[in-house]
Amino acid sequence: LNKLTFSAANSTNLSTKQQIFLGNLLSDKFSRHFYELKLSRPNVLVKFQICLA
């Protein structure tokens, strides 16, 4: 199963397109691996966590 979890203190600074793009980028590049991408922006902390089995 593919599991993509997204959590953010405030995701209003990231558009839906940007969120989907980052999610797809992680899925394609880090297949079958576990990675975390922490993206810091003004007033926002975005954490992508993806686990592909």
C-alpha positions in Angstrom: 0.0 0.0 0.0 1.1 3.5 -0.7 0.9 5.9 2.2 1.3 9.6 1.9 0.7 11.7 5.0 0.7 15.5 4.9 0.6 17.7 7.9 1.1 21.4 8.2 0.7 24.0 10.9 -0.7 26.3 8.2 -0.9 25.1 4.6 -2.5 28.3 3.2 0.9 29.4 1.9 1.1 26.3 -0.3 -1.3 25.9 -3.2 -2.9 22.6 -3.9 -0.9 22.3 -7.1 2.4 22.8 -5.1 1.3 20.2 -2.6 0.4 17.6 -5.3 3.7 18.3 -7.2 5.8 17.8 -4.1 3.9 14.6 -3.3 4.3 13.2 -6.8 8.0 14.2 -6.7 8.6 12.2 -3.5 6.6 9.3 -4.8 8.5 9.0 -8.1 12.0 9.7 -6.7 11.9 7.8 -3.4 9.9 4.7 -4.3 10.2 2.0 -1.7 12.0 4.3 0.6 11.1 6.3 3.6 11.9 10.0 3.5 10.8 13.2 5.1 10.8 16.6 3.5 10.5 19.5 5.8 9.8 22.7 4.0 10.0 25.9 6.1 8.3 29.0 4.9 7.1 32.2 6.6 4.6 31.2 9.3 4.4 27.7 7.9 6.0 24.4 8.6 5.2 21.7 6.1 6.1 18.1 6.7 5.8 15.5 3.9 6.2 11.9 5.0 6.0 9.1 2.4 6.3 5.4 2.9 6.0 3.0 -0.1 6.0 -0.7 0.5 
